[in-house]
């Protein structure tokens, strides 16, 4: 592990023991400019056929016999060019570990990180980076040199099926945390993508929807998250999305790929398509798509014969073909994937040490939402504890889709889907980490009973007889499908309400893909948001509940009080998407036509995603972005705020309690007198011993302070007074100062 990470572990006495150091990292890869120059030299020696061969990749499950090289069952494969030293590229999903969704590789397991939302909830880039480094190390050991990781899409809707794969609703948090994870992956000499570029914010109709938003709002929200992640992580590749953006498919969108990514941001790596997201050859190539990935999932192999014909007819210049191949090699060279040879056989992995990384991330990301009467941590005097529901006797839930990891220890529960868009590649899967077993190990003197919660009378009777009841609730979400609403499924709300009525000392532990409604919240004294906590999730939850680990997670996404608060109460186009699927099923000969019928999604909130929407609408959520409690207390001294060319704020943070703990001070800004909501402009995570005081300085990200002006084009900071809030969450306005800034402009 990196020295900073080891020091963080050693300093935090309440966290699990430090993980062993890894070998020193390889030498730093070349700069992007040097990599591009070398790549141009290699491409100059290629034949036309060799260039074209690099621009489209196989989907191994459907590509038998199409290459003389070994096909590892996985997401993608691109043959190399042996005479020039161009390596074979093998691509694997994804952000939460080396995926093996429906066990394509029999018996192959990997370490499962908690959901990306859980990692984001740590507000700690070091944790994100170490998680990425661990995943990248396992990918290399399994002979993959491209990971389809780096999910940065902002979670605009709380019901989004893929929210658990992303880093939350704020562009600064998502960009910083996503960039750190990408850098961690690539520290192993392999490529990480950043995805899905852009506005892949819902799963309903994801292949056809048209995301509509004006340029300034897009630049200040989703694109800013991608921009920060690319700056900090330097990903070798960008993956474009399925959907349209303002009328054009994301993978043939000149504005996104050429104007923003390659011109304004100066990105030198390659743009690969999502699997099945290509709709043309000449238009896509000229708009900035460099590689058709997973070609078997598209209607045809656009970047082979059709692209050759386009070049011959002059529709695509040869210079563009050279640029496409050059960008591909640049991404491989700049990350070290070109020169660091992959092992010839799978390598041994220290799964026990890697599990410690996953557990640390889970513990840092679990959020204590409510803790009335200091019910938690569990009192050691509690002799009878009832654990109810959530399959807590078996394991912890994980999210579904291409990110699904088949974790070490196996899947104690695995349920195939009978129907729906996700049925072909998804199963409801649990990791073998039982919270019940972990609690029993942590509290050997207590009598801990378990009931599955299916019988309400049995559950309430067990709760009433106990000193404390812990009810586990689950919400399964998956790629390819959104949840229809924010209620807990299977009558779990009624179960929690009944348990709380029977036992005043009730703790609710939520394993969910994102926010859920909590009609019972005021009746349950302690609520713990555990997300999808990964393969050591049971141990992480037990450590939080018993106080061995002091909770320190903060919400990276707002939890609404009721379904009417978010901009969209349910998935847009749900009825349209279902109707088109029914038409396709009834008319197989024209199924492709129906599946390409588009519908609009208008993002009325614009740049005011998540907590900004709530402030703009003057709404009070159930739990605000940035919220999270601790078993200790932190106090802030009077801040000193400095303006001029930028905003900095300096203040003392004191742990005034009796436990070591971690705090996350947050800085929010807005122009004084403007209608725009305050925006997260800086944050940090610090660990303090009891009684310790530390001086903290936060510097605002200037693009968050600015507004984007398409007329410049670029960022503009208006001169004048600005409100600055030192806060514990997005709704906290207890420490607000004002400062004067000079006017300034910045490039896009």
N, C-alpha and C positions, 0 to 999 in steps of 0.2 A: 504493500500500500504506500501511497505518497506520504512523505513525512508529516505534512499538515494534518492528514487524516489520522495518522497514528497518534499525533499529539492531542488531537481533539478527543480521541478515545481515552487516552490516558488521563486527560484533565477532567473528564466527566465520570466521577466515581460511581454514579448511579447507572451507568451504561454498561453493557456486557463487556467482558475483557477484550483487550485489543487483539486485532487479527495480526497474524504473522506478516512480516514484510515480504513483498514480492521482489524478484530480481530487479536490478536497475533497468530503467527504460532504455530502449534503443536510441541511438543518436537522432536528433531532431530531423525530420524530413525537410526537403528543400522548400524555399518560398514558392508561392504559387507562380510567380513570374519565371523563376528558374525552371520549375516543373513544366510550364507551358513551352518554354524555349526548347527544352529537351524533347518534349512530346512532338513538337513540330519537326524536329530532325528525324524522329523515328517514322512519322507519317510520310515524310518526303521519300522514304525508301520503300513504301508499300505500293503494291499493285491496287488497282481499282477494286478487284474482287476482295482483297484483304481488308480494305477499308469498309466495304459494305458488310462484310462478315462481323465486324465489331459493332454494327449499328442495330442489330436485332438479337434478342436472346431467347433461349429455349425455356419452356416451363417443364421441368424434368418429369412430372407425372404423366405428361402427354407427349413426350419427345423421344420415346424409345427408338433406336436405330438411326437417329438424326445426327449423331456425332460418333467418331471412333473413340472418343475419350470417355472416361468413367462419368456416369451421371449419378450424383448423390441425390436421393429423393429429397427435394427441398423446393425453394421458391424459384430459383433461376440459375441459368448456366450460359456462359459465353465462352466459346473456344478462344484460345490464344493463338499466337503466331510464333511458332518455335524458332524460326530462323532469325527473328528480330528480338527474341527474348520477351515477347508480350505474354503475360501469364494467362492461364485459364482463370476465369472468374466464376466463383460459385457464390450465389446469393441466398441468404437465409433471413426469414423473419426472426425477431423484431425487437421491440423496445424493452420487453419485460424478461428477456432471456432467449436462448436459442430455441426457437419454436419447433414443435413436432406435433402439429395440431391433432391429427387423427392417427398418430403413430405410423406415419409413412416410413420412418426408420425404426424398425422393430427393435424394442429394447433400449433405444437411445434416450437417455434422460438428460436434463440440464437443470441448473439452478434457476428457480423462479423468483424474480424480484416481486415486491408488491406493485400494485398498479401505479402508473405514472402520476395519477392524482395524489397518491400517497407520498410518492417521492417529492412532488411539488409542495405538499403540505409541510415538509421539513423546512422549507425556505432556506435550504443549505446547499449551495452549489457543490461543496466538497462531497456531500453524500450522493448527489446526482452523478458526479464525475466517477466516484469509486464504483457505483453501480454499473455505469457504462463500461468502465475498465474491466470489471469482472465478466460482464456479458461478452465483451470483445475477446477476452482471453479464452473463454470457452468456445466461442465461434472459431477462433484460430485453431484451437486444439481439435476441433471437429472438421477442420479443413475448409472453412468458409472464409472468404476474404472480403465480402460485402455484406453488411447488415442493413436490412430495410427498417432501420430504427429512426429515432429523432422525430416523433410526433409532436408538432408544434401548433396544430390548429386550435384556435381559441374555442372554449366551450361556451358558445352563445346560448344554448338551450339546455336546461337542466335534465331533460329527458333523452338527450343524445345517447344512442346505443354505444358509441365508441368513446364517450367522455373519459372513461377510465384509462385510455391509452394516451391521453393528452395531459398538458401541464397546467390546466386551469384557464380562468377567464381573463387574466390580466396580461397584456403584451410584455411588460417588463419581466414579470415573474416567469412567464412561459419561455421567453427568449433566453434569459440568464440560466434557468434550470435546464432547458433543452440544449443550449450550447454547451453546458458543462458535461451533460451526458454524452453528447456527440464527441467531445474532446476525449472523454474517457474511453469510449469505444475505439477511437482511432489511435490511441496511445499504443495499441497492439499491432500497428502496421496494417490495419484493415480499414476499409471505407465504411462510414456511416452515411446514410441518406439523411436529409431533412425532408419532412413530408407533412401533409399532402398539400401541395402548392396549387391553389389556395382555396379557402372557404369551403372545405369539406367538413361542414359543421353539423350535418345530420345524415343519417343512414337511409331514411325513407326517400326513395327515388334518387339515391346518391349517384347512380349512373347517368341520370338525365336532367336533374334539376338545374335551373338557371339561377345562380346566386346573384342578386342585384344590390349594388351599393355604389355610392359615389366615390370618386377617387380619393378625395381628402380623408373621408371616413375610413376607407380601406387602408390607406397608408398609415393612419394613426392607430390602427387596431391590429388586424391579422398580419398585415405586411410588416408592421414594426416588430412583431414577435419573431417572424422569420428573419428579418434583417439583423436583429440582435443575436439570434441563434447562429446565423451564418458567420457573423463577425467573430463571435467568441468560440464557436466550435470548429469552423473551417471545414464543413463537411465536403467529402469528395464528390458527392452527387446530390442533386435535388430531385425529388419525385413529384411530378405533377399529378393533379387530382382527377377524379372521374368527371366531376360536375362541370357545367358551364359557369363562367364568370362574366356577367354583363353581356351575355349573348354568344360568347365563343367558348368552345371546349377548353378546359384548362390546359390540356396538352397540345393545343394548337392556338394558344392565346398570345398574340404578338405583344400585347401590353404587358402581361405578366412575365413572359419568358425573355423577350428581347429588350423591351424598354426598361422594365424595373430591374429584373434579376441581372441581366448581362451588361446593360448600359449603365444604369444608375448605381447599382451596387458593385459593378466590376467583377462579377462572379466568373471564375475561370474553369470550374469543374463542369461535369456533364449533367444534363437533364434527362432522366429516365422516366418512362411512362409508368403509371400504375398498371396493374395487370388487367388488360381488357379495356384500356382507356384511350386507345388510338382510333381515329376515325378517318385518316387520310394519310397520304404520303407527302406530296409537294407542299400542301398547306401547313402540315405539322412541321416538316423540316424547316421551311422558311420562317415559321413563327417561333422557332427556337427549340423544338424537341430534338434531342441528340440520339436517343436510343429507344427503340420499341422493346420493352421488357415483357416477358411472359407471352411471347407472340402467339402461342396456341390458343390463348383466351380471347384474341381479337378475331373479327370476321375473316381477316386475311393477314398475311405477313406483308404489311405495308412497306417496311424498310428493306425489302429485297427486290423482287422483280418490279413492283410498281415504282420504287425509288430509282432503280436503274433506268426505267423508261422515262422518268421525269428528267433525269440528268441528260439523257440522249436528246430529249425534245427541248432542252434549254429551260425547263420550268424550275429546276433546281440547279444553281451554279455548282461547278466542280469545287470551287472555293468553299462552298458551304459543306460539302462532303468532307473536305479536309478539316474544316473547323469542327465538325461533329466528332471525327476520329481523334483529333487533337485534344478536344475537351475530355473525352473518355480517358485517354492516356494521362492527361494532366491530373485528373482526380486520383488515378491509381498511383502516379508518381509522388504527388504532393503528400499523400497520406502514408507512404511507405509500402503500400500494397504491391507495387510493381516490383520492388527489389527484395522484399523479405519473402523468401520462398516459403510456400506452405508445406507442412509436413506430409510425407508420403503416406502415412497411416495415422489414424486417430491417436491422439496423445492422452496420457493419464491426467485426470483433473482432480485437484484437491477439493472435492465437493464439500467437505466439512468446513473448510476455511471460507469457501464462497458462501455457504449458508449463513455464516456469521455476518457477512456483508449484507445479505438480504434481510436478516433479522434486525440489524442496526437501522436500516432504512425504514423498516416497518415501525420500529419503536419510535423513531424520530418523526414519523408522519402520522401516527395515530393522534386524533384530536379529542381532547376532553371538552365536550360541548357544554356540559352542565354538571354541577357537583354541589347540590344544595345540602346543607348541614354537614359538609365535608364527609359525605358517605364513603367516598373513595379517598385514599386507598382502603381496601378491605381491612377492617379491623382484625387483628390477630385473635381477638376475643370471640370472633364469630365462629361458632362450632358447627353450625348446620347451615349449609349453603345449597340452594337449589339452582341448578343450571338447567335452563329450559330452551329447547328449540334450536333452529339453525344448523342442525346436524353437527352440533359442537362436540359430540362424542366421536365423530369420524374425522373431521378436518375443517378446512376453511375454504370458502368459495373463491373461484377465479373468474375473470371475464372471458367471454368467448370470442373466437375469430382467429385471424392470422397471427395474433400475438400469443396464442395459447402455448404455454410451455408444459411439456410432460415432465413433471418435476421429479427430483430424486425422492424415492420413497413411494412413488406410484400414485395412482388416483383411487382413493377409497370409494368415491362415488363418481360415476361417469354415465351420463344419460344421453343417448342419441336423440336427435330431433326428428320428429315424424314429418314435418312440413315446414315451409317458410324459406325465405331467401338464404338463410344461414345453414340449412339442413345438410348441404353437401359437404361442408368442411368444418362443422362445429359440433361439439358435444358440451353439455353442462358438466363441468369438471371441478372437483375439489382437490386441494392439495392435502397430503397426509400429515397434517399437523393439528392435532386435536386440542382445542382450548380446554376441554374437560380434563384430559390427561395432564396437560401442563399445569392447570390449577391444582390438581391433586398432588402433583409433585412439589409445587411451590408451597402448599399448605397441608403438610402430611398429618397435622393434628386435627384437621377439620373433617367433618363428615359431609362429603359433597355428593349429592344425588343428582341424577339426570333423568329428565323426562323429555320426550321428543316434541311435545306441544300439540300433538294432533288431537288429543282428548282434552278439551278445555277444563272439564271438571278435575281431571287428574293433575293438570298443570297448576290450577289455582290452589288445589289442596296441598300440593308439594310446596308451593310458594308460601302459603300461610303457616306451614309447620316449620319453615326455615327461619333463620335469623336474617338472612339476606337472600334475595332472588336475583339471578342474573339471567336475563332473557336475551337470546341471540336472534337477530332478525336478518334476513337475507333478501337481496334484490339482484337477480341475475340479469346482466346486460351483455350484448354481443355486437360485434361488427355485423353489418348488413341489415340490422333491425333496430329500430328505436323502441323504447318502452312506450306504451300507449298513454300512460299517465304517471304521476309521481307517487302514487300510493304503494305501500308495501304489498306485494302479492300474497295470495293464499290466506287472506283474513288475518295476517299477522298484526295489523293495527288493533284488531279486536282482542287478540291474544295479549298484547302488551298492556292494553287498558285493563283487562281482567286481572292480570298479574299484579299491576300496580294497585288495584282496588283491594286485592287480597293481602298484599304485603307492602307496607309503607316504605320499606328499605329495598327498593327495586333499582337495578342497574340495567339499562338497555345498551346492548352492544350491536352496532350496525355494520354489516358487511355488505356494502352496496357499491354500485358503479358510479354513483354521484349523489346529488341531493335527493332526499325523499321528504314527503310531508309527514308531520308528526302531530296528529290531532291529540295525542296523549302526552305531549311534551311537558305540560305544566303539572302533570300528575306523577311524573317519573323523576325522582330527585337526581339521578346520575345518568348521563347519556354519553356514550363513547362512540366516536366515528372511527371504525377500523378499516374502511375501504375494502379492497381485496388485498389482504396483507401478505401474500406470498407464501413460500414453502415453509417458513418458520413463523407463520402468522399466529398459530396457537400459542407458542412460547412468547411472542411479542405481546399479545393481548394479555396473557397471564402476568407478565412482568409489569405492565401498566396497571392492571387491576390491583395487584398486590403491593404496588409501590416500590418494587425493586428498580423500576425505571420511572422517572418523573415525566409525565406527559409534557410534550413541548410542540406538538404539531399545531399548525394554523390553517384555517380553511383557505384553499386556493380557488374556491368557488362558493358563491352565495347560496344559502339554503332558504328558499322562499317560505313564507308563513302559510300561503295558500296558493292554489293552482292559477289564480288570476293575476298574480304579480309578475311573472316573467313576460317578456314581449310576446311569446307564443305559448299558449297553455298546453298544446299538444303538437305532434309532428305535422308540419305543413305538407299538404299533398298526400296525406295518408289514404284518403278515399280515391284520389286520382291514381296513385300507384297501384292500389289493389285492383281497380277497374282495368288498368292496362295489363296487369298480370292475368286477369281473368280473360281478357280478349286474346292474349297470346296463347293461353291454354286452349281456348276454344277454336283458334285458327292457327294451328302450328305452322302452316306454310308461310304465313305472314308474321310470325312471332317477332322476328327481328324488327319489323317496322313499328309494332306496338311498343316494344321495349326501348325505342329511341324517341318516343314522344315526350317532349320536355314540358315542364311547368315552372313558373317563377316562384322564387322565395325572396321576398323583399325584406331586407334587413333594416327595418324602420329605426332601430336603435343606433344605427350608424357606428360611430366609434365608441359610443357609450355602452360597452358590453358589461354584463354582470352588475357589479356593485355600482357602476356609474349610472346604469339604467334606473336602479332603485333610488339613487339620490335625485336624479332628474325627475322621476315621477313622485318624489316625496313619499316613498313607501318604506316601511320598516320590515325587514325580512325576519325570518325566524332566527337565523344566525348569519352574521355579516361575514363577508370576505375578510380574511385575516384573523378571525376570532379563534381563540383557543385558550384553555385554562391550564393551570399548573398546580402542583401540590405545594408550591412555595409562592411567594409574592415578590413582585418587582416594583420598585418605585423609580420615577424619573426626576432628575433635577431640572431646574429651570434652564431651558435651552438658550444657546446663543446662536442667532441666525445671521448669516452673512449673505449679502446680495451682490449687486454689481454685474459681473459677467456670468455669474452662475449662482446657484443656491447651495449653501452648505449649512448644516445644523450640527452643533456640538452639544452634548449633554452627558450627565452622569446617569448610569444605571446601577441600582443597588438591589441585591438580593436581600430583602428584609425578612425572609422567612428562615426556617430551620433545616431546609433541604437544599442540596445542590440542584440546580435546574438550568434550563436554557430558555432564553427570552428572544422575541423577534420584534424589535422596534421597527416601526414603519413610518415613512415620510410621504405625505400626500400634499399636492400643490394644486392651485388654480389661480387664475388671474382675478384679482380683486374687482368685484362688480360685474364680472361676466356670468352668464347663465350656465356655463359649462360646469359639470361636476368635478370634484377633486379627483386627481389621478395619483396612483402609486408611482412615486418617483425614485424611491430608494428603500432598501431594507437591509437588515443584517441579522444574523443569528449569533448570539453570544451565550457562553456557558459560564455561570458564576457559582462559586462556593457560598455557603451561608454567610451573610454579613459582608460579602465582597462588593466593592464598588469599582466600576470601570468607566473610563471616559470613552465615549463613542462619537464618531463624526460620520455623518451621512452626506453624500453629495448627490444632488438630483441629476438624473439622466436628462440632458438638455432637450432631447426630442420629445420627452414626456411633458416638459414645461412648454414646449412650442406647439404651434398648430401647423398642419401641412397646408401649403398654399400652392395649388397647381399652376398659378400664374407665374410664379418665380422661374421655374418650379423649384420647390424645396421647402425647408422648415423655416418658420418665422417666429421669433420670440418678440412679442410686442413690448415696447418699453413701458414701465409703470410699476404699480404695486401688485404684489402677489400674496395670497394667503398660503401659509405653510402650517400644516398640522403634524405634530409629532403624536403618533397614535398607536393604539394596540390593535385596532382593526379599522376597516373602511368607514365605519359609522362613528368612530370616536373623534369628538371635536373638543375634548377637554383641555388641550394645549395647542392653541392656535396663535400664530404670530403673523406679522406682515413684514415684507421686505421689498425693496425696490430693485428692479432689474433694468440693465441697459437693453436696448433693442439689439437684435442680432438675427442673421440668417445663416442657414446651413444647407449644404447640397442635399439632394434627395437621398 
